[in-house]
Amino acid sequence: MSPPATIRVGAVDIGSTPLRSLVADVPSEGSDPIRTVARAGEPCRLGRGLERTGVIEAALADRAASLASDFLKRARSLGARRF
């Protein structure tokens, strides 16, 4: 019997302080565990000053967008086909 098929996926978590990424192999069916391929995290502090102004600073938004783009490129280079 052959092992169940997996799909490689990438995810980006955009939080108020860090941005995190995960690339993992996820079984298409069954109860096999998810296998982490790569993970990363970078501080961004997207929420800095938000409670005071109600607005995300442009420079922080730009940094978050750049990090998310870098994470996407890395996930694709590792073979992720779903995000």
C-alpha positions in Angstrom: 0.0 0.0 0.0 1.4 3.4 -1.0 1.6 6.2 1.5 -1.1 8.9 1.3 -0.5 11.8 -1.0 0.4 15.1 0.5 0.2 18.7 -0.7 2.8 21.3 0.1 1.3 24.5 1.4 2.5 27.8 2.6 0.9 30.2 5.1 1.8 33.7 6.3 0.5 34.9 9.7 0.4 38.7 9.8 0.3 39.7 13.4 0.5 43.0 15.2 4.2 42.4 16.1 5.7 39.6 14.1 5.0 38.1 10.7 5.4 34.4 10.6 5.5 31.9 7.8 5.1 28.1 7.6 5.7 25.7 4.7 4.3 22.2 5.4 3.3 19.0 3.8 -0.3 18.3 4.5 -1.8 14.8 4.0 -4.7 14.9 1.4 -6.7 12.5 3.5 -6.4 10.4 6.7 -5.1 11.4 10.1 -1.3 11.6 9.4 0.3 14.6 11.0 1.3 17.7 9.1 5.1 17.8 8.5 6.8 21.1 8.8 9.2 21.9 6.0 10.3 25.4 7.0 9.2 28.2 9.3 10.3 31.7 9.8 9.4 34.8 11.8 10.4 38.4 11.5 9.6 41.4 13.8 7.6 44.1 12.1 5.6 45.8 14.8 2.7 46.5 12.5 0.6 47.6 15.5 3.0 50.2 16.8 1.1 53.4 17.5 -2.2 51.9 16.3 -3.9 52.4 19.7 -3.0 56.1 19.6 -3.7 57.0 15.9 -6.0 54.2 14.7 -3.8 54.0 11.5 -1.0 51.7 10.6 2.2 53.6 9.8 3.0 53.5 6.0 6.6 52.4 6.6 5.5 49.5 8.8 2.9 48.5 6.2 5.6 48.6 3.5 7.8 46.4 5.6 5.0 43.9 6.3 4.2 43.7 2.5 7.9 43.2 1.7 8.2 40.4 4.3 5.0 38.7 3.1 6.4 38.8 -0.4 9.7 37.3 0.7 7.8 34.6 2.6 5.7 33.8 -0.5 8.8 33.6 -2.7 10.5 31.2 -0.2 7.4 29.0 0.0 7.2 28.8 -3.8 10.9 28.0 -4.0 10.3 25.1 -1.5 7.5 23.8 -3.8 4.4 25.1 -2.1 1.5 25.2 -4.5 -1.3 26.4 -2.2 -1.3 29.4 0.1 
